[in-house]
Amino acid sequence: QVQLVESGGGLVQPVGSLRLSCAASGSIFSIHAMAWYRQAPGKQRELVAAITSGGTTNYVDSVKGRFTISRDNAKNTVSLHMNSLKPEDTAVYYCNARIQRMAFTRDYWGQGTQVTVSS
């Protein structure tokens, strides 16, 4: 079994900051790319930020310069530091990881954590 467990969501005022964390556990051989997605009410899930096992990152244009994704390969964790938050960042944020197990590789998802940006 493999699990992704997220933490760190909540309510924050505009221009505030939050840090999301996600830890992968279970029978893991290696983890390839890790990413954060988000889904706002009535909208499709979108990729927010991704990071390869080597540390290469990419971001959706709307968060560039405000969000930073990082990972700790030794601890199988990925984090998303979110600064200068805007109301339009309000969404459920999901952790995603492409995990290699002994027999196969597939994507795993966390349960989601709510981020609400409001005054």
Secondary structure, DSSP 4 states (H G I P E B T S, - for coil): -EEEEEE--EEE-TT--EEEEEEEEES-SEEEEEEEEEE-TTS--EEEEEE-TT--EEE-GGGTTTEEEEEETTTTEEEEEE-S--GGG-EEEEEEEEEE-SS-EEEEE---EEEEE--
